[in-house]
Amino acid sequence: MYLKQKRSWLSIIGLLFAVFVIAAGTFHSSQAQAAKKSKKVFLVGMEANYPPFNWTQQDASNGAVPIQGSNLYANGYDVQVSKRIAKRLGRPVEVAKTEWDGLLPALTSGKIDAIIAGMTPTPEREKTIDFTRAYYNSKQIIVVNKNSKYAKAKTLKDFKGAKLTGQLSTVQYDLIKQIKGAIREPAMRDFSSMRVALQSNTIDGYVAELPEGYSMAVADPNATYINLSGKGGFVLDKTESQEAIGLRKNDPNKATINSVLSKLPNSEQSRLMQQAVKEQPQTSSQGNWFIDIWQQYGGMLLRGIGMTLLLAIVGTAVGFIIGLLIGIVRTIPAPKKRLQCYLINVVNWLLSVYIEVFRGTPMIVQAAVFYYGAAQAFGINLDRTTSALIIVSINTGAYLAEIIRGGIISIDQGQFEAATALGMTHFQQMNKIVLPQAVRNSIPAVTNEFIVNIKDTSVLSIISVSELFFTGSTIAGQNFQFFHTYLTISLIYLIMTFTITRIFRLIEKKLNGPKNYDLMTNDFQIATPKIAGK
């Protein structure tokens, strides 16, 4: 029985390690190929989720360009401008799909060559990066519902008492301060969130640029917009109505890019924007919404599911190995020799710091610091997926280290004393007696951590990893069916966690062995002994 249990947990550890090695090798190879391929690529950062400026689509139609690290494509006004610049530079263009609040660190850390995402050249941003001349001149609006009392507003005064918001870290959000009596709701990360809030009447409207009004009016028949760029509207500096391209300080291509933009007059800007509005993704619903979503975006959802499972499986497997090793080290008895005792104390202190840091900070912060900070501080430019795998693994290791340590110290002290009396070293005790029991006892907690990892991979959208939630946000930004899309995503998460729970329960049952096992029997007993006198 004991031997079977030992083989079982050793097999599990071996399998988990093999998964890690295969995944690491695959991503190292893909990273090397991507780096080799992208040496001369003009890599542009944008959300690819802000039509008609930029959006994501599943094919290369209408002049779309590839999105780095995926089988998807980006299109829109920003993409068409990017293609003109790339042609002048003599380089192919690719899009780095990046969350809005990740664009600046992505540029300053060297992960992208330019930001072409409808960004306004504010004085605060100009302290960090350079801007080209304007590539689009816009007007400021407020998007509202047609049945709202604010749908007939003419000036800012008419929005007194309205609950308004805007995108995080944008001029549009700051403009709400000019509306006296308006309720300034917390800023939102993207336009998909604002559209959901508007449709659900959580807000009365949001401040945006005129192209967003065009886009929303086409996509949602219940929405309209109020142009507030004229008399009685917003007071703006000239630059606050312009979009410019963000570049790193002293970028040698700035003069060339400005030369391209100088040949983009207002009439051409209007033509490109009108074309983008016509070509932006449209909501297509011909029957059951669930079937429609899977027919149109099934490939994207499956890729998102695959990425989520990859991150959760590899992260939990590597984290388990890290936690196992740390659990063994942290339970080593204090040696009698002073130097050895000092070394053990130093190692335990370092491991304690690691555990406290990674258990005491959110994974979303760890991902941002590691992904962008490593590039800025040390010049280590890892791709998103590799960074995500490292972060999930290290974060999981910190939690499982304490779980496994608890499993080890829960073993009856008499077993340690008996093993010591037999002359076993600490590592022999761990391998032959303690770990088979500790691992078995830790399975429920490891299962819970696996499930947490499946759900917590959603925070990796901060570094734009295309996991399930990030993919769902992209789809919602295209089809404007926010409730239906997020409900579908919720069901997928529920199915994954339910399935994983059942699989680990089977593993736990296997490790526990048969319930009718009798310690008093052995292979040599072939019959029940007779009682004397009978």
N, C-alpha and C positions, 0 to 999 in steps of 0.2 A: 504494500500500500504506500509506504513512505517513498520507496524508490519511484513509483509511478507519479506521485505528486512532484517529486524533485524533477523528474524528466519533463513533466508538464510545464512547470514554471520556467524551466530553462529553455524549453522549446518556444514559449511565448516571448521571452526576452530575445532569443535568437531571431525570431520572426520579425519583431519590432525593429531590431537593429538592421536586418536585411532591407526592410522597407525604407529606412532612413538612408542607407547606402545607395540604393537604387535611385531614390528621389534626388539625393544630393548629386549623384553622377549625372542624372538626366538634366538637372537644372544647371550644373556647371557647364555641360556641353552646350545647352541652348543659350546660356549667357555668353559663352565664348563666340558662338556663331553670330548671335545678335550684335555683339560688340564689333566683330569683324565686318558685318554687313553695314552697320550704322556709322562707320567712320566718316563718311562723306555725306551723310544724310542731314538735311536741314530739319531739325527736330523742333516742332512748334508745340507749346503747351497751351491747352484750352480745356474747358469742361466737356466739350462735345455733348452738351446737354442743355443748350441755351438757344433753341431755334428762334429766329432765323439766322442768328450769328453763327451758331455751330450746333451740330447734332450728330448722333451716331446712327448708322444704318448698316445693313447686313451684306451689301454688295457695293460694287464700285460704280454704280450708275450715276449719271449726271455729274461726272467729273470728281467723284469722291476720292479720297486718299487713304492709305492704310493707317490704322491705329497701331502703334507700337505694341508688340507682344500679344497680339490677338488676331483673330480672323475677321475682325470688324473694320468698318470704314467710317471716316468722318467727312461731313460736308457742311455747306453753309457759306455765308458771306465771308467769314474769317478764313475759311479754307481756300476760297477762290483768290483772296488777296495773298495768302501764303504761297499759292502756286505761282503767282506772278513774280514774287520775290525770289523764290527758289529757282525759277527759270533763269533769272538774271544772275544769280549766284552760281549757276551751273551745277546744282545739287538736287537730287530727288527730295521730296518733302514727305515727312511722316508726322503724325500727330501723337503727342504724349497726352493721353486722356488723364486729366488731373483735376482734383477738386479745387474750387476757387481759392480757398485759403491755403492751398498748397502750391499755388503758382509762383509766388514770390520766392519762397525757399527753394523751389525746384530750379528756378533761374539762377539765383545767387550761388547755389551749390554746383552748378554746371551740368545738371541733369537734362536741361533743355537749352536750346539756342535762343529762343525768343518766346514772348508771351503775345499771342494774337487772339484775344478773347474779349474784345469789347471793353478793355480796361481804360479808365480815365486817368490822365497824368496829373495826379494830385501832388501838392508840395511834399506831403509825407512820403509818398512812394518815390519821388524824385531824389530823396535823400539816400535811397537804397539802390535804385536802378536808374538807367537812362531811358528816355522815351524818344521816339522818332516824331516826325510831324504827324498830324492827324490823318487817319485813313478812313474815318467816317465822321460826319457831323450829324448829330441827332438832336431830338427834342425830348423834354421830360414830361411824363404822363403819370396818371394814376389809373390803374386797372381796377374796375369795380364790376359787380354783377348788374345786369340790366334791370332787375327788379328791385334794386337797392334805391333808397331815397337819395343816394349820392350820384345816381346815374345822370341826373340833370344838373349837376354842379357846373358852374362856369368859372369860378375863381377859388383861390385858396380859402377864403372866408366860408365858403359853402361846406367845407369839410370839418367844421367845428364839431367836436364830439366823435368823430370817426376814429375807428381803431385801424391804424395804418402801420405798415412795416416795409422793409426793404431788404436787399441782400446784405449779408454781413460784410463789413469793411468796404462799403461803396459810397459814392457821392449821393446816390439816391436815398440811402438810409439817413444821411445827415440832413437832406433837404426837408425831412418831416419836421425838423425844428422850426422851419419858417411858417408852419401852419398853426396859428394860435388856437388853442382849445382842442387840438387833435390829441388822441391817445397814442403815444408812440410805443407800439408793441415791440418785444425783443426781435432783433434782426434774425433772419433765417439764412441758412447756408447756401441754398440754391433756389432757383425759380420753381422747381417741381414742388418744393415744400410750400412756397407761397401760393401756388395755384391750388393745391389741396386745401390750404387754410381758407382761401377765398370761396371755393366751392362748398365747403362745409360751414361757411358763415362764421368761422372763428375770427376772421378779420373782415373789415369793410372794404379794404383795398390795399394795394401795394404800389410803391413808386418804382417806376421803371423807365426805360427809354422807348421811343416811339416804335421801333421794330418789334419789341415785345408786345406792344398793343396790337400791331398787325397780326402777329403770330397767334396770340390768345384769341382774338376775334375770329380767326379762321378755324382754330381748333375747338373752341368752345362757344356755341351759339348763345349761351347764356351770359357771356362776358362782353364787356365793352370798355372803352378807355376815355379819359378826359384829358385833353391836351392842355397843359398848364405852362406852356413856354412863352405865352404872350402877355398881354396886359392883365394884371391881377393874378399872375401866376408866379412861378419861382423866380427868384433873383439869382442869376448865375454869372460866374466868370465865364469868359469865352472857352477856356479849357474844360470847364465842367460839362460842356455839351459836345465834347469831342472824345473820340476813341483813338488811342495811339498804340504803337507796338512797343512792348517793354524789352529792353536789352540790358546785358550786363554793362557795368561801367567801362567806358573806353572800348566798346566793341568796335573792331576794325571795319565791320560791315555796315555801320550806321549810315555813312555817306551814300553807299550804294542803295540801301533800302530807302532812304529819303528820296533818292533820285527816281526810284520806281514809283513811290507814292506821289511824287510831284506830277506824274502823268495819269493820276486818277482823279479827274475833276468831279464836281458834285453831281453832274449829270450821269457819269459812269457809276458813281457810288449808288445813286438811286436805282439805276438799271440792275446792278448786281443784287441789291437788296430786294427789289421786286421779284427777281428771278428766284432768290433764296426762299422768299415767302411762298411762292408757288410750288417749290420742290420740297419743302419741309415735310416731315412725316405726317400723315393724316390718320385720324382715327378710322379704323375699319371694323364695323360690327354688323355682321350679317345673321347672327343667330345667338347661340349660347356664348356668353362672354368668356367663360373658362376655356372653351374649345377655341375661340378666336385667338386668345392670348397664346395658347400653345401652338396653334397653326402658324402664327406670325412670328413668334419669338421663342419657339421651342428650342432652337439651337443655342440661343444666347442663355436661356435658363439652364440647359444641360451643362454648358461650359461653366456657368456660375456654380452649379451644384458640384461639379468636379473639382473646381478650385477650392471651394469650402471644405469638401471632404479631404482633399490633399493636405490642406493646412492643418485640419483637425487631427488627421491620422498621424502625419509626420510629427506635428508638434507634440502630440500626446506620447508618441513612441519615444522620441528623443528626450522629452521631458521626463518620462518614466526612467530612462537609463540614467539621466542626470540625477534625478531624485534618489534612485537606488544607490548610486555611488556615494552621494553626499550622506545618505542615511547610514551607510556602512562606516564612513569616515567619522561622522559625528558621534558614533556609539563606541568608538575605540576606547578601551579602558585607559586611564592615565598611567603612562609608563613610570617606572621607578627612577630611571636615569633623568637627570635634570635637563639636559639638552633636548632629549626626545620629548620630554614633557612640555618644554618651551615651544618646540616646533608644532606639536599637536595643538597647543593653545592658540598659536598664531593662525594655523590653518582653520581652526574652528571659528576664530574671530572673523576671518575673511569670508568664510561660508555664511556666517550669521549676517554680515553686512549685505552679501548678495541676496539672501533670502528676504531681509527686511526691505531692501530697496525695491525689489521686483514684486513683492507682495504689497508694498505700501504705496505704489504709484500705479495709475491706470495704464492699461496696455495701449490705449490710444496715444497717450503722451510718450510712452516708450517707443512706439513705432515712429512717431514724428521725429523725436530726438535722434534715434538710431539712423533712420533713412536719410534725413537731411543733414543732421549734425555730423555724421561720419564723413560725408562728402565735403562739407565745409571746413571741418576742423582737421581732418587727416587725409583728404583726397581719396577716400575709399568709396568708389562709386558702384555700389551694388544695385542690381535691378530690384524691382518692387517685390517680386515673388520670393527671391532669395532672402531679402530683408524680412519679409513677413514670416517665412519659415523659421528664421533665426529668433525673431522676437517671440513668436508663439512657443517655440521650444524652450527658450530660457525662462519665459514667464511661467510656463507649466512646470518646469523643473523646480522652481522656487516653491510652488505649492506642494508638489508631490514629495519633495524632500522632507517636509514636515510630516506629511501623511505616512510615509514609509518609516521615518524615525519613530513615529508613534506606534506603528505596527511592530517595530523591533523591540521597543522597550515594554510592549504589552505582553511579550513572551514571558512565561514564568521564570523567575530568577533561578529556580532549581535546575533548569535545563542548562543554563550557563555554567553553573557550579559543577554539574556533572561532566560537561564537556571539558572544562578546565582540569578537572581531576583526571580525565583520560589523556591529558597532555595536548589537547587541541589548541592551536593558535586562534586568535580572534577571527581571522578570515576563514579558517576551517570551520569554526563554529557557525559563522554566517552562511557559508556555502552548504554545509551538510545538515544543519539543524534549524537555524533561525529563519533564514530567508524564505524557504518553502512555506513556512507558516505565516510569516509577515506579509509576503506577497499575496497569499490567498486571503488574508484578513483585510488587505488594502484594496481588493478588487472593487468593492462598492464605491469607495472614494475615488478610485481611478476612473470608474465609469462616469461618476458625476463630473469629474474634471474634463473628460472627453466631451460630454454633452455641453458643458460650459464653453469649451473651445469651439464647438460647432456654431454656437450662437455669438460668441464674442469675436469671431472673425469679421463680423460686420463693422467693428470699429476700425478695421484696416482700410476702410474707404478713405481715411485721412491721408494715406499714401497711394490712393487710387488703385488698390488691388482689386481685380475684377472678380470678387467673390459674389455670392448669391445676392446679398443686399445691395451691393453696388450695381450689379446687373439689373436688379429690380428697379432701382432708382432711374437707371438709364431708360428702361422700357417705359416707365411711367411718364418720363419726360417726352417720350415720342408719341404714345397713344393717348395721353391725357386721361386715361382710365385709372386714376390713382387708387381709389378704394379697391377696385377689382384686382389690380396688379399686386398691391401689398397684401391683399387677402390670399392670393395665390402663393406668394412668397411665404406667408405664415404657414400655410398648409404644408408646403415643402419642408420647412424647418421642423414642423411637428412630425412628419413622416420619418425624417432622418433621425431625430432624437428617439422616437419610439422604437425604431428598428435597432438602433445601436444599443438601447437599453436591453432589449430582448436578447441580442447576441451576447452581451456581457453577462447576462444572467445564466445563459447556457454554459459560458466559460466558468463562471463561479460554481455552478452545479457540478461541472466536470471535475474541478479541483477539489471540491468537498468529498468526492467519492461516494460509494453506495451507502445508503442509510442503514442497511442491515449488516454492516461489517462487524465481525466479532473478533476482538483481540485474542480471545482464548483459543481460536482455531488456527491451524496452519496446514501446510500442504501435506504433512505426513499423517494427519488424522483422516481416516477413511470411514470411521464409524463412531457412534456415540459410545463411550466406555460404559460398561455395565457396573452397577453399584454392587459392592460386595454383599453377599447374603441373598441375592435375588436371582 
